[in-house]
Amino acid sequence: MNVVQATPEDVRAVAEIHVAAWRAAYRSIIPDDYLASLSIERREAMWRECIAAGDPELLVAKKAGVVQGWLSFGKCRDIGSHTSEAEVWAIYVSPAAWSSGAGRSLWQRAKELMLEQGFKACSLWVFPQNERAIKFYRSVGFAHDGSAPKNFELGGAQLQEVRFVSQFGC
């Protein structure tokens, strides 16, 4: 697995994985009609703008030149967070490549870059029902930090995310 910075040529694959992974991973969490309404074209435009702006950083995992998954990260967006805290804004692997090592490779490279940039910790938010993701996050050193969940509405459903943190140097 080769993990590199995403380029404009990767954007279509990133968008396709974004939509496919949401539909597969969140099927029992987010309403079906919302998942059906997801647009590859809108996600493609969004990621093209992010790459042009350089924020957040976007990494892709490729196998034989084909994008298998991606991870975006940047400064932690939580209110009151310290400048030494990074955040995984999103990580998605093509459902066809789940359990292939793509997610682990993405995290390892992102963590290297975070350390190079002076970050001391990294957080992320996850649906508590997303057991597959939580198992992965725990396996790479994240733990639920006990902070209050984040509640929000999406597609007419009331949802909740919980915060996980990885301390570097532990």
DSSP file with accessible surface (Angstrom, degrees, kcal/mol):
  #  RESIDUE AA STRUCTURE BP1 BP2  ACC     N-H-->O    O-->H-N    N-H-->O    O-->H-N    TCO  KAPPA ALPHA  PHI   PSI    X-CA   Y-CA   Z-CA
    1    1 A M              0   0   87      0, 0.0     2,-0.5     0, 0.0    62,-0.2   0.000 360.0 360.0 360.0 128.8    0.0    0.0    0.0
    2    2 A N  E     -A   62   0A  99     60,-2.9    60,-3.3     2,-0.0     2,-0.5  -0.928 360.0-161.9-109.4 122.7    1.4    3.4   -1.0
    3    3 A V  E     +A   61   0A  23     -2,-0.5     2,-0.3    58,-0.2    58,-0.2  -0.931  23.0 155.1-110.7 123.7    0.2    6.4    0.9
    4    4 A V  E     -A   60   0A  51     56,-2.2    56,-2.9    -2,-0.5     2,-0.2  -0.890  49.9 -79.2-138.6 166.0    0.7    9.8   -0.8
    5    5 A Q  E     -A   59   0A  89     -2,-0.3    54,-0.3    54,-0.2     2,-0.1  -0.474  57.7-108.3 -64.1 138.3   -0.7   13.3   -0.8
    6    6 A A        -     0   0   12     52,-3.2    52,-0.2    -2,-0.2    -1,-0.1  -0.382  34.3-160.5 -68.9 147.6   -3.9   13.5   -2.9
    7    7 A T    >>  -     0   0   53     -2,-0.1     3,-2.2    -3,-0.1     4,-0.6  -0.786  38.1 -96.6-119.3 168.2   -3.7   15.2   -6.2
    8    8 A P  G >4 S+     0   0   63      0, 0.0     3,-1.0     0, 0.0     4,-0.4   0.835 123.9  63.1 -55.8 -27.9   -6.5   16.6   -8.4
    9    9 A E  G 34 S+     0   0  155      1,-0.2     4,-0.3     2,-0.1     3,-0.2   0.721 101.2  52.0 -69.0 -19.8   -6.3   13.4  -10.4
   10   10 A D  G <> S+     0   0   10     -3,-2.2     4,-2.4     1,-0.2    -1,-0.2   0.579  83.6  91.6 -89.0 -11.4   -7.4   11.5   -7.3
   11   11 A V  H <X S+     0   0    0     -3,-1.0     4,-2.6    -4,-0.6     5,-0.2   0.865  82.0  51.7 -61.0 -41.2  -10.4   13.6   -6.5
   12   12 A R  H  > S+     0   0   91     -4,-0.4     4,-2.5     1,-0.2    -1,-0.2   0.944 112.8  46.1 -61.9 -45.3  -13.0   11.5   -8.4
   13   13 A A  H  > S+     0   0   27     -4,-0.3     4,-2.6     2,-0.2     5,-0.2   0.901 111.3  52.7 -64.4 -40.3  -11.9    8.3   -6.7
   14   14 A V  H  X S+     0   0    0     -4,-2.4     4,-2.7     1,-0.2    -1,-0.2   0.940 111.4  46.6 -59.1 -46.6  -11.9   10.1   -3.3
   15   15 A A  H  X S+     0   0    0     -4,-2.6     4,-2.3     2,-0.2     5,-0.2   0.904 111.5  50.6 -64.2 -41.6  -15.5   11.2   -3.9
   16   16 A E  H  X S+     0   0   86     -4,-2.5     4,-2.5    -5,-0.2     5,-0.2   0.922 113.3  45.3 -63.6 -42.4  -16.6    7.8   -5.1
   17   17 A I  H  X S+     0   0   12     -4,-2.6     4,-3.1     2,-0.2     5,-0.3   0.909 109.1  57.3 -66.8 -39.8  -15.1    6.2   -2.0
   18   18 A H  H  X S+     0   0   10     -4,-2.7     4,-2.0    -5,-0.2    -2,-0.2   0.949 113.4  38.3 -54.8 -51.6  -16.7    8.9    0.2
   19   19 A V  H  X S+     0   0    3     -4,-2.3     4,-2.5     2,-0.2     5,-0.2   0.940 117.8  48.5 -68.7 -47.0  -20.2    8.1   -1.0
   20   20 A A  H  X S+     0   0   41     -4,-2.5     4,-2.1    -5,-0.2     5,-0.2   0.913 112.6  48.4 -62.1 -41.9  -19.8    4.3   -1.1
   21   21 A A  H  X S+     0   0    2     -4,-3.1     4,-3.3    -5,-0.2     5,-0.4   0.905 110.8  50.5 -67.7 -40.7  -18.3    4.2    2.4
   22   22 A W  H  X S+     0   0   32     -4,-2.0     4,-2.3    -5,-0.3    -2,-0.2   0.942 111.6  48.6 -59.4 -47.3  -21.0    6.3    3.8
   23   23 A R  H  < S+     0   0   96     -4,-2.5     4,-0.2     1,-0.2    -2,-0.2   0.867 119.4  38.3 -63.8 -35.7  -23.7    4.2    2.3
   24   24 A A  H >< S+     0   0   24     -4,-2.1     3,-0.5    -5,-0.2     4,-0.2   0.928 122.7  38.6 -80.0 -47.0  -22.1    1.0    3.5
   25   25 A A  H 3< S+     0   0   27     -4,-3.3     3,-0.3     1,-0.2    -3,-0.2   0.816 122.7  38.9 -76.6 -31.8  -20.9    2.0    7.0
   26   26 A Y  T >X S+     0   0   20     -4,-2.3     4,-2.7    -5,-0.4     3,-1.8   0.234  76.1 117.2-107.0  14.3  -23.8    4.2    8.0
   27   27 A R  T <4 S+     0   0  157     -3,-0.5    -1,-0.2     1,-0.3    -2,-0.1   0.854  87.5  33.6 -51.7 -41.3  -26.7    2.2    6.5
   28   28 A S  T 34 S+     0   0  115     -3,-0.3    -1,-0.3    -4,-0.2    -2,-0.1   0.375 122.7  48.5 -98.1   5.9  -28.3    1.5   10.0
   29   29 A I  T <4 S+     0   0   17     -3,-1.8    -2,-0.2     1,-0.3    -1,-0.1   0.791 107.3  44.5-110.5 -46.8  -27.3    4.9   11.4
   30   30 A I  S  < S-     0   0    3     -4,-2.7    -1,-0.3    -8,-0.2     5,-0.1  -0.821  99.1 -90.9-104.1 142.1  -28.3    7.6    8.9
   31   31 A P     >  -     0   0   35      0, 0.0     4,-2.1     0, 0.0     3,-0.5  -0.173  31.5-126.2 -54.6 140.5  -31.6    7.6    7.1
   32   32 A D  H  > S+     0   0  113      1,-0.2     4,-2.7     2,-0.2     5,-0.2   0.847 107.7  56.3 -56.4 -40.3  -31.7    5.7    3.8
   33   33 A D  H  > S+     0   0  118      1,-0.2     4,-1.2     2,-0.2    -1,-0.2   0.874 107.2  49.6 -66.1 -32.6  -33.1    8.6    1.9
   34   34 A Y  H  > S+     0   0   62     -3,-0.5     4,-0.5     2,-0.2     3,-0.4   0.942 111.7  48.0 -68.1 -45.6  -30.2   10.8    3.0
   35   35 A L  H >< S+     0   0    7     -4,-2.1     3,-1.2     1,-0.2    -2,-0.2   0.903 109.9  53.0 -61.0 -39.5  -27.7    8.2    2.0
   36   36 A A  H 3< S+     0   0   72     -4,-2.7    -1,-0.2     1,-0.2    -2,-0.2   0.804 104.3  57.8 -65.8 -27.0  -29.4    7.8   -1.4
   37   37 A S  H 3< S+     0   0   62     -4,-1.2    -1,-0.2    -3,-0.4    -2,-0.2   0.562  76.7 120.6 -82.4  -7.8  -29.2   11.6   -1.9
   38   38 A L    <<  -     0   0   14     -3,-1.2     2,-0.5    -4,-0.5     3,-0.1  -0.331  54.1-146.4 -60.6 138.2  -25.4   11.7   -1.6
   39   39 A S     >  -     0   0   20      1,-0.2     4,-2.1     2,-0.0     5,-0.2  -0.927  18.4-161.2-115.8 121.9  -23.7   13.1   -4.7
   40   40 A I  H  > S+     0   0   42     -2,-0.5     4,-2.9     1,-0.2     5,-0.2   0.904  97.6  55.2 -61.4 -40.1  -20.4   12.0   -6.0
   41   41 A E  H  > S+     0   0  111      1,-0.2     4,-2.3     2,-0.2    -1,-0.2   0.906 108.1  46.8 -63.0 -41.9  -20.2   15.2   -8.1
   42   42 A R  H  > S+     0   0  163      2,-0.2     4,-2.3     1,-0.2    -1,-0.2   0.914 114.2  47.6 -66.6 -40.6  -20.8   17.4   -5.0
   43   43 A R  H  X S+     0   0   39     -4,-2.1     4,-2.7     2,-0.2     5,-0.2   0.902 110.1  53.5 -66.1 -38.2  -18.1   15.5   -3.0
   44   44 A E  H  X S+     0   0   37     -4,-2.9     4,-2.3     2,-0.2    -2,-0.2   0.939 109.6  47.4 -61.6 -45.1  -15.8   15.8   -5.9
   45   45 A A  H  X S+     0   0   49     -4,-2.3     4,-2.0     2,-0.2    -1,-0.2   0.919 112.1  50.7 -62.7 -41.9  -16.2   19.5   -6.1
   46   46 A M  H  X S+     0   0   75     -4,-2.3     4,-2.1     1,-0.2    -2,-0.2   0.944 112.7  44.9 -62.4 -47.0  -15.6   19.8   -2.3
   47   47 A W  H  X S+     0   0   11     -4,-2.7     4,-2.5     1,-0.2     5,-0.2   0.856 108.7  56.9 -69.7 -31.7  -12.4   17.7   -2.4
   48   48 A R  H  X S+     0   0  105     -4,-2.3     4,-2.2    -5,-0.2    -1,-0.2   0.936 109.0  46.8 -62.7 -43.2  -11.1   19.6   -5.4
   49   49 A E  H  X S+     0   0  140     -4,-2.0     4,-2.3     2,-0.2    -2,-0.2   0.900 111.0  52.2 -64.0 -41.1  -11.5   22.9   -3.4
   50   50 A C  H  X>S+     0   0   23     -4,-2.1     4,-1.9     2,-0.2     5,-1.2   0.912 109.6  48.4 -63.2 -42.9   -9.8   21.3   -0.4
   51   51 A I  H  <5S+     0   0   37     -4,-2.5    -1,-0.2     2,-0.2    -2,-0.2   0.932 111.8  49.8 -63.9 -42.0   -6.8   20.1   -2.4
   52   52 A A  H  <5S+     0   0   90     -4,-2.2    -2,-0.2     1,-0.2    -1,-0.2   0.896 117.1  41.0 -62.8 -38.7   -6.5   23.6   -4.0
   53   53 A A  H  <5S-     0   0   78     -4,-2.3    -1,-0.2     2,-0.2    -2,-0.2   0.699 101.8-133.5 -82.0 -21.6   -6.6   25.2   -0.5
   54   54 A G  T  <5 +     0   0   49     -4,-1.9    -3,-0.2    -5,-0.2    -4,-0.1   0.683  57.0 141.7  74.7  18.1   -4.4   22.6    1.1
   55   55 A D      < +     0   0   95     -5,-1.2    -2,-0.2     1,-0.2     2,-0.2  -0.950  60.6  19.3-145.7 119.9   -6.8   22.4    4.1
   56   56 A P  S    S-     0   0    6      0, 0.0    -1,-0.2     0, 0.0    18,-0.2   0.638  96.9-116.9 -76.7 170.9   -7.4   19.8    5.3
   57   57 A E  E     - B   0  73A  46     16,-2.5    16,-1.9    -2,-0.2     2,-0.5  -0.488  30.9-154.3 -68.3 142.5   -4.5   17.7    4.3
   58   58 A L  E     - B   0  72A   6     14,-0.2   -52,-3.2    -2,-0.2     2,-0.3  -0.975  12.2-174.7-129.2 118.5   -5.7   14.8    2.2
   59   59 A L  E     -AB   5  71A   1     12,-3.0    12,-2.0    -2,-0.5     2,-0.4  -0.851   6.9-158.2-108.2 147.4   -3.8   11.5    1.9
   60   60 A V  E     -AB   4  70A   0    -56,-2.9   -56,-2.2    -2,-0.3     2,-0.5  -0.965  10.3-142.6-124.4 144.5   -4.7    8.6   -0.4
   61   61 A A  E     -AB   3  69A   0      8,-2.6     7,-3.8    -2,-0.4     8,-1.1  -0.924  25.1-169.6-103.2 124.6   -3.8    4.9   -0.1
   62   62 A K  E     -AB   2  67A  47    -60,-3.3   -60,-2.9    -2,-0.5     2,-0.4  -0.932  16.8-169.4-120.1 143.0   -3.1    3.3   -3.5
   63   63 A K  E >  S- B   0  66A 126      3,-2.2     3,-2.0    -2,-0.4    -2,-0.0  -0.997  85.7 -12.3-127.6 121.1   -2.6   -0.3   -4.5
   64   64 A A  T 3  S-     0   0  105     -2,-0.4    -1,-0.1     1,-0.3     3,-0.1   0.866 131.1 -56.0  54.1  36.9   -1.3   -0.8   -8.0
   65   65 A G  T 3  S+     0   0   61      1,-0.2     2,-0.5   -63,-0.0    -1,-0.3   0.436 113.0 119.2  80.8   0.1   -2.1    2.9   -8.7
   66   66 A V  E <   -B   63   0A  89     -3,-2.0    -3,-2.2   -53,-0.0     2,-0.3  -0.862  69.5-117.6-104.8 129.1   -5.8    2.5   -7.6
   67   67 A V  E     +B   62   0A  17     -2,-0.5    -5,-0.3    -5,-0.2     3,-0.1  -0.465  33.7 174.2 -66.3 124.8   -7.1    4.6   -4.7
   68   68 A Q  E     -     0   0A  38     -7,-3.8    26,-3.0     1,-0.4     2,-0.3   0.648  62.3 -26.9-102.0 -26.0   -8.3    2.3   -1.9
   69   69 A G  E     -BC  61  93A   0     -8,-1.1    -8,-2.6    24,-0.3    -1,-0.4  -0.973  55.6-138.8-175.0 176.4   -9.0    4.9    0.7
   70   70 A W  E     -BC  60  92A   0     22,-2.9    22,-2.4    -2,-0.3     2,-0.3  -0.979   1.8-157.9-152.6 160.5   -8.3    8.3    2.0
   71   71 A L  E     -BC  59  91A   1    -12,-2.0   -12,-3.0    -2,-0.3     2,-0.4  -0.993   6.5-162.3-141.9 134.5   -7.7   10.3    5.2
   72   72 A S  E     +BC  58  90A   2     18,-3.0    17,-1.7    -2,-0.3    18,-1.5  -0.939  18.4 165.8-117.3 141.8   -8.1   14.0    5.8
   73   73 A F  E     +BC  57  88A   0    -16,-1.9   -16,-2.5    -2,-0.4     2,-0.3  -0.981   7.2 140.4-149.6 162.3   -6.6   15.8    8.8
   74   74 A G  E     - C   0  87A   8     13,-1.8    13,-2.6    -2,-0.3     3,-0.1  -0.911  58.9 -26.1-171.6-162.7   -5.7   19.2   10.2
   75   75 A K  E    S- C   0  86A 150     -2,-0.3    11,-0.3    11,-0.2     2,-0.1  -0.334  79.5 -90.0 -62.9 148.2   -5.8   21.2   13.3
   76   76 A C        -     0   0   12      9,-2.5    -1,-0.1     6,-0.3     5,-0.1  -0.399  33.4-158.3 -62.0 132.4   -8.3   20.1   15.9
   77   77 A R        +     0   0  133     -2,-0.1    -1,-0.1    -3,-0.1     2,-0.1   0.436  51.6 119.0 -93.4  -1.8  -11.6   22.0   15.2
   78   78 A D  S >  S-     0   0   30      1,-0.1     3,-2.0     2,-0.1     2,-0.1  -0.417  76.0-102.0 -69.1 140.2  -13.0   21.5   18.8
   79   79 A I  T 3  S+     0   0  180      1,-0.3    -1,-0.1    -2,-0.1    -2,-0.1  -0.370 107.2  14.4 -60.5 130.9  -13.7   24.7   20.7
   80   80 A G  T 3  S+     0   0   84      1,-0.2    -1,-0.3    -3,-0.1    -2,-0.1   0.512  90.1 150.5  82.0   5.8  -11.0   25.2   23.3
   81   81 A S    <   -     0   0   38     -3,-2.0    -1,-0.2    -5,-0.1     2,-0.2  -0.329  47.4-112.6 -71.5 154.9   -8.6   22.7   21.7
   82   82 A H    >   -     0   0  112      1,-0.1     3,-2.1     4,-0.1    -6,-0.3  -0.540  20.2-117.8 -84.9 152.0   -4.8   23.3   22.1
   83   83 A T  T 3  S+     0   0  122      1,-0.3    -1,-0.1    -2,-0.2    -7,-0.1   0.673 113.2  64.8 -64.6 -14.8   -2.7   24.1   19.0
   84   84 A S  T 3  S+     0   0   29     35,-0.1    36,-3.2    -9,-0.1    37,-1.3   0.408  85.7  94.2 -87.7   4.2   -0.7   20.9   19.7
   85   85 A E  E <   - d   0 121A  41     -3,-2.1    -9,-2.5    34,-0.2    37,-0.2  -0.854  55.4-168.6-103.6 127.1   -3.9   18.8   18.9
   86   86 A A  E     -Cd  75 122A   0     35,-2.9    37,-1.9    -2,-0.5     2,-0.4  -0.524   8.4-147.5 -97.4 171.7   -4.6   17.5   15.4
   87   87 A E  E     -Cd  74 123A   4    -13,-2.6   -13,-1.8    35,-0.2     2,-0.9  -0.990  15.7-134.7-142.7 133.2   -7.9   16.0   14.2
   88   88 A V  E     -C   73   0A   7     35,-2.6    37,-0.4    -2,-0.4   -15,-0.3  -0.813  23.5-170.7 -79.2 110.0   -8.6   13.2   11.8
   89   89 A W  E     -     0   0A  62    -17,-1.7     2,-0.3    -2,-0.9   -16,-0.2   0.852  65.0 -17.3 -74.3 -33.9  -11.5   15.0   10.0
   90   90 A A  E     -C   72   0A  18    -18,-1.5   -18,-3.0    -3,-0.1     2,-0.3  -0.948  52.5-170.7-167.2 147.9  -12.4   11.9    8.0
   91   91 A I  E     +C   71   0A  20     -2,-0.3     2,-0.4   -20,-0.2   -20,-0.2  -0.955  17.1 168.2-144.2 126.0  -11.1    8.5    7.0
   92   92 A Y  E     -C   70   0A  31    -22,-2.4   -22,-2.9    -2,-0.3     2,-0.4  -0.999  14.8-166.3-141.0 139.2  -12.8    6.2    4.6
   93   93 A V  E     -C   69   0A  18     -2,-0.4   -24,-0.3   -24,-0.3     5,-0.1  -0.948  40.3 -96.5-120.6 142.5  -11.8    3.1    2.7
   94   94 A S    >   -     0   0   30    -26,-3.0     3,-2.6    -2,-0.4     4,-0.3  -0.332  33.5-125.1 -53.5 132.0  -13.6    1.6   -0.2
   95   95 A P  G >  S+     0   0   44      0, 0.0     3,-1.3     0, 0.0    -1,-0.2   0.855 112.7  60.2 -52.3 -31.5  -15.9   -1.1    1.2
   96   96 A A  G 3  S+     0   0  102      1,-0.3    -2,-0.1   -28,-0.0   -28,-0.0   0.706 108.7  44.7 -68.1 -17.5  -14.3   -3.5   -1.3
   97   97 A A  G X  S+     0   0    5     -3,-2.6     3,-1.5   -29,-0.2     5,-0.5   0.241  79.7 135.6-111.5  11.5  -10.9   -2.8    0.4
   98   98 A W  T <  S+     0   0   77     -3,-1.3    -4,-0.0    -4,-0.3     0, 0.0  -0.319  76.3  16.0 -59.4 142.4  -12.1   -3.0    4.1
   99   99 A S  T 3  S+     0   0  112      1,-0.1    -1,-0.3     0, 0.0    -3,-0.0   0.701  94.0 114.3  65.4  23.9   -9.7   -5.1    6.2
  100  100 A S  S <  S-     0   0   53     -3,-1.5    -2,-0.1   -32,-0.1    -1,-0.1   0.502  92.6-104.2 -97.6  -7.7   -7.0   -4.7    3.5
  101  101 A G  S  > S+     0   0   34     -4,-0.2     4,-2.5     4,-0.0     5,-0.2   0.341  90.6 117.2  98.0  -5.1   -4.6   -2.6    5.6
  102  102 A A  H  > S+     0   0    1     -5,-0.5     4,-2.5     2,-0.2     5,-0.2   0.932  76.2  47.2 -62.5 -46.0   -5.4    0.6    3.8
  103  103 A G  H  > S+     0   0   12      2,-0.2     4,-2.6     1,-0.2    -1,-0.2   0.929 113.1  48.3 -62.7 -44.0   -6.9    2.3    6.8
  104  104 A R  H  > S+     0   0  103      1,-0.2     4,-2.7     2,-0.2    -1,-0.2   0.922 112.0  49.7 -63.0 -42.4   -3.9    1.3    9.0
  105  105 A S  H  X S+     0   0   31     -4,-2.5     4,-2.2     2,-0.2     5,-0.2   0.913 111.2  49.5 -63.4 -41.9   -1.5    2.6    6.3
  106  106 A L  H  X S+     0   0    0     -4,-2.5     4,-2.7    -5,-0.2     5,-0.2   0.934 112.2  47.5 -61.5 -47.2   -3.3    5.9    6.1
  107  107 A W  H  X S+     0   0   12     -4,-2.6     4,-3.0     2,-0.2     5,-0.2   0.929 110.2  52.2 -62.2 -44.4   -3.3    6.4    9.8
  108  108 A Q  H  X S+     0   0  106     -4,-2.7     4,-2.1     1,-0.2    -1,-0.2   0.932 113.4  43.6 -60.3 -42.9    0.4    5.5   10.1
  109  109 A R  H  X S+     0   0   77     -4,-2.2     4,-2.3     2,-0.2    -1,-0.2   0.920 113.8  50.5 -69.2 -42.2    1.4    8.0    7.5
  110  110 A A  H  X S+     0   0    0     -4,-2.7     4,-2.8    -5,-0.2    -2,-0.2   0.929 109.8  50.9 -61.0 -42.7   -0.9   10.7    8.9
  111  111 A K  H  X S+     0   0   66     -4,-3.0     4,-2.7     1,-0.2    -1,-0.2   0.919 108.2  52.4 -62.7 -41.8    0.5   10.2   12.3
  112  112 A E  H  X S+     0   0  100     -4,-2.1     4,-2.3    -5,-0.2    -1,-0.2   0.930 112.1  45.8 -57.5 -45.9    4.1   10.6   11.0
  113  113 A L  H  X S+     0   0   12     -4,-2.3     4,-1.8     2,-0.2    -2,-0.2   0.894 111.0  52.5 -65.8 -40.2    3.0   13.9    9.3
  114  114 A M  H  <>S+     0   0    0     -4,-2.8     5,-2.5     2,-0.2    -2,-0.2   0.926 110.2  48.1 -61.1 -44.6    1.3   15.1   12.5
  115  115 A L  H ><5S+     0   0   89     -4,-2.7     3,-1.7     1,-0.2    -2,-0.2   0.922 109.7  52.4 -62.2 -43.5    4.4   14.4   14.5
  116  116 A E  H 3<5S+     0   0  141     -4,-2.3    -1,-0.2     1,-0.3    -2,-0.2   0.831 108.1  52.7 -59.6 -32.2    6.6   16.2   12.0
  117  117 A Q  T 3<5S-     0   0   91     -4,-1.8    -1,-0.3    -5,-0.2    -2,-0.2   0.396 123.6-105.2 -87.0   2.8    4.2   19.2   12.2
  118  118 A G  T < 5 +     0   0   38     -3,-1.7    -3,-0.2     1,-0.3     2,-0.1   0.551  66.2 151.4  90.2   8.8    4.6   19.3   16.0
  119  119 A F      < -     0   0   15     -5,-2.5    -1,-0.3    -6,-0.2   -34,-0.2  -0.475  27.4-169.6 -74.2 145.8    1.2   17.8   17.1
  120  120 A K        +     0   0  132    -36,-3.2    48,-2.5     1,-0.2     2,-0.3   0.517  68.6  14.5-109.5 -14.3    1.2   15.9   20.4
  121  121 A A  E     -dE  85 167A   5    -37,-1.3   -35,-2.9    46,-0.2     2,-0.4  -0.975  60.8-148.2-155.5 164.2   -2.3   14.3   20.1
  122  122 A C  E     -dE  86 166A   1     44,-2.5    44,-3.1    -2,-0.3     2,-0.3  -0.999  11.3-169.2-142.3 138.2   -5.0   13.6   17.7
  123  123 A S  E     +dE  87 165A   0    -37,-1.9   -35,-2.6    -2,-0.4     2,-0.3  -0.776   4.8 178.9-119.0 167.2   -8.8   13.4   18.1
  124  124 A L  E     - E   0 164A   4     40,-1.9    40,-2.7    -2,-0.3     2,-0.4  -0.963  22.8-126.9-158.4 162.0  -11.6   12.2   15.9
  125  125 A W  E     + E   0 163A  42    -37,-0.4     2,-0.3    -2,-0.3    38,-0.2  -0.939  28.7 175.9-116.9 140.6  -15.4   11.9   16.2
  126  126 A V  E     - E   0 162A   5     36,-2.3    36,-3.0    -2,-0.4    -2,-0.0  -0.991  37.6-104.7-144.7 146.2  -17.3    8.7   15.5
  127  127 A F    >   -     0   0    5     -2,-0.3     3,-2.0    34,-0.2     7,-0.2  -0.570  30.3-134.9 -66.2 130.9  -20.9    7.4   15.7
  128  128 A P  T 3  S+     0   0   48      0, 0.0    -1,-0.1     0, 0.0    33,-0.1   0.777 105.4  58.5 -63.1 -20.9  -21.1    5.2   18.8
  129  129 A Q  T 3  S+     0   0  100      1,-0.2     2,-2.1     2,-0.1     3,-0.2   0.596  79.7  93.9 -80.5 -11.1  -23.0    2.6   16.7
  130  130 A N    <>  +     0   0   18     -3,-2.0     4,-2.4     1,-0.2     5,-0.2  -0.474  48.3 164.8 -84.2  72.2  -20.1    2.3   14.2
  131  131 A E  H  >  +     0   0  153     -2,-2.1     4,-2.6     1,-0.2    -1,-0.2   0.839  68.9  57.3 -61.0 -36.7  -18.6   -0.7   15.9
  132  132 A R  H  > S+     0   0  122     -3,-0.2     4,-1.9     2,-0.2    -1,-0.2   0.943 110.7  43.2 -60.8 -46.9  -16.3   -1.5   13.0
  133  133 A A  H  > S+     0   0   17      2,-0.2     4,-3.1     1,-0.2     5,-0.2   0.928 112.8  52.1 -65.8 -43.5  -14.7    1.9   13.0
  134  134 A I  H  X S+     0   0   18     -4,-2.4     4,-2.7     1,-0.2     5,-0.2   0.916 107.9  51.7 -61.8 -41.0  -14.4    2.0   16.8
  135  135 A K  H  X S+     0   0  164     -4,-2.6     4,-1.9    -5,-0.2    -1,-0.2   0.925 112.4  46.8 -60.0 -43.6  -12.6   -1.4   16.8
  136  136 A F  H  X S+     0   0   48     -4,-1.9     4,-1.2     2,-0.2    -2,-0.2   0.952 111.2  50.4 -63.0 -49.6  -10.2    0.0   14.2
  137  137 A Y  H ><>S+     0   0   27     -4,-3.1     5,-2.7     1,-0.2     3,-0.7   0.914 111.1  48.8 -58.6 -42.4   -9.5    3.2   16.1
  138  138 A R  H ><5S+     0   0  151     -4,-2.7     3,-1.5     1,-0.2    -1,-0.2   0.895 106.2  57.6 -63.2 -37.5   -8.8    1.3   19.3
  139  139 A S  H 3<5S+     0   0   61     -4,-1.9    -1,-0.2     1,-0.3    -2,-0.2   0.734 108.3  46.7 -67.4 -21.3   -6.5   -1.0   17.5
  140  140 A V  T <<5S-     0   0   18     -4,-1.2    -1,-0.3    -3,-0.7    -2,-0.2   0.213 131.5 -85.6-106.9  13.9   -4.3    2.0   16.4
  141  141 A G  T < 5S+     0   0   48     -3,-1.5    26,-0.4     1,-0.3     2,-0.2   0.543  81.5 132.7 103.8   8.7   -4.2    3.6   19.8
  142  142 A F      < -     0   0    7     -5,-2.7     2,-0.3    -6,-0.2    -1,-0.3  -0.645  28.8-174.9 -89.7 151.6   -7.3    5.8   20.1
  143  143 A A  E     -F  165   0A  55     22,-1.9    22,-2.7    -2,-0.2     2,-0.2  -0.992  36.2 -98.7-141.7 147.6   -9.5    5.7   23.2
  144  144 A H  E     -F  164   0A  78     -2,-0.3    20,-0.2    20,-0.2    18,-0.0  -0.457  31.2-152.8 -63.0 130.7  -12.8    7.3   24.1
  145  145 A D        -     0   0   62     18,-2.0    -1,-0.1    -2,-0.2    19,-0.1   0.458  29.8-119.0 -92.9   0.7  -11.9   10.4   26.1
  146  146 A G        +     0   0   59     17,-0.4    18,-0.1     1,-0.2    -2,-0.1   0.495  63.1 144.2  80.9   1.0  -15.1   10.6   28.1
  147  147 A S        -     0   0   41     16,-0.3    16,-0.3     1,-0.1    -1,-0.2  -0.268  62.8 -78.8 -69.9 163.9  -16.0   14.1   26.8
  148  148 A A        -     0   0   79      1,-0.1    -1,-0.1    -3,-0.1    15,-0.1  -0.314  53.7-107.6 -62.1 140.6  -19.7   14.9   26.2
  149  149 A P        -     0   0   51      0, 0.0     2,-0.6     0, 0.0    13,-0.2  -0.264  26.7-118.5 -65.1 157.9  -21.1   13.5   23.0
  150  150 A K  E     -G  161   0B  78     11,-2.8    11,-2.3     2,-0.0     2,-0.4  -0.900  29.5-160.2 -99.6 122.1  -21.8   15.8   20.1
  151  151 A N  E     +G  160   0B 106     -2,-0.6     2,-0.3     9,-0.2     9,-0.2  -0.858  22.5 147.9-105.7 139.3  -25.5   15.9   19.1
  152  152 A F  E     -G  159   0B  60      7,-2.3     7,-3.6    -2,-0.4     2,-0.4  -0.972  41.4-110.0-159.8 168.8  -26.8   17.0   15.8
  153  153 A E  E     +G  158   0B 104     -2,-0.3     2,-0.3     5,-0.2     5,-0.2  -0.883  32.2 169.8-109.3 136.9  -29.5   16.5   13.2
  154  154 A L  E >  S-G  157   0B  31      3,-2.4     3,-1.8    -2,-0.4  -120,-0.1  -0.941  70.2 -10.1-147.8 123.8  -28.8   14.9    9.8
  155  155 A G  T 3  S-     0   0   32     -2,-0.3  -121,-0.2     1,-0.3  -122,-0.1   0.790 128.2 -55.0  61.1  28.2  -31.4   13.8    7.2
  156  156 A G  T 3  S+     0   0   64      1,-0.3     2,-0.4  -122,-0.0    -1,-0.3   0.437 115.4 111.8  86.6  -1.0  -34.2   14.3    9.7
  157  157 A A  E <   -G  154   0B  24     -3,-1.8    -3,-2.4  -126,-0.1     2,-0.6  -0.840  68.5-126.6-108.2 143.9  -32.5   12.0   12.3
  158  158 A Q  E     -G  153   0B 149     -2,-0.4     2,-0.3    -5,-0.2    -5,-0.2  -0.802  40.4-178.3 -85.5 121.8  -31.1   13.0   15.7
  159  159 A L  E     -G  152   0B  10     -7,-3.6    -7,-2.3    -2,-0.6     2,-0.3  -0.772  17.2-154.5-122.5 167.0  -27.5   11.7   15.8
  160  160 A Q  E     -G  151   0B  72     -2,-0.3     2,-0.3    -9,-0.2    -9,-0.2  -0.994   2.7-165.2-143.0 142.0  -24.6   11.6   18.2
  161  161 A E  E     -G  150   0B  39    -11,-2.3   -11,-2.8    -2,-0.3     2,-0.3  -0.960  10.2-148.9-124.0 149.9  -20.9   11.3   17.8
  162  162 A V  E     -E  126   0A  16    -36,-3.0   -36,-2.3    -2,-0.3     2,-0.4  -0.865  19.5-117.8-117.1 153.4  -18.3   10.5   20.5
  163  163 A R  E     -E  125   0A  30     -2,-0.3   -18,-2.0   -16,-0.3   -17,-0.4  -0.759  24.4-172.1 -98.0 131.6  -14.7   11.7   20.7
  164  164 A F  E     -EF 124 144A   3    -40,-2.7   -40,-1.9    -2,-0.4     2,-0.4  -0.917   7.6-163.8-116.7 147.6  -11.7    9.5   20.6
  165  165 A V  E     -EF 123 143A  17    -22,-2.7   -22,-1.9    -2,-0.3     2,-0.5  -0.980  13.0-159.7-134.8 143.8   -8.2   10.6   21.2
  166  166 A S  E     -E  122   0A   5    -44,-3.1   -44,-2.5    -2,-0.4     2,-0.5  -0.996  14.2-150.6-120.7 123.4   -4.7    9.3   20.6
  167  167 A Q  E >   -E  121   0A 107     -2,-0.5     3,-1.0   -26,-0.4     2,-0.3  -0.843  15.8-135.9 -92.4 124.7   -1.8   10.7   22.6
  168  168 A F  T 3  S+     0   0   22    -48,-2.5    -2,-0.0    -2,-0.5   -57,-0.0  -0.587  87.4  29.5 -80.1 141.9    1.5   10.6   20.8
  169  169 A G  T 3         0   0   87      1,-0.3    -1,-0.2    -2,-0.3   -48,-0.0   0.500 360.0 360.0  90.2   1.9    4.4    9.5   22.9
  170  170 A C    <         0   0  139     -3,-1.0    -1,-0.3     0, 0.0    -4,-0.0  -0.536 360.0 360.0 -80.9 360.0    2.3    7.2   25.1
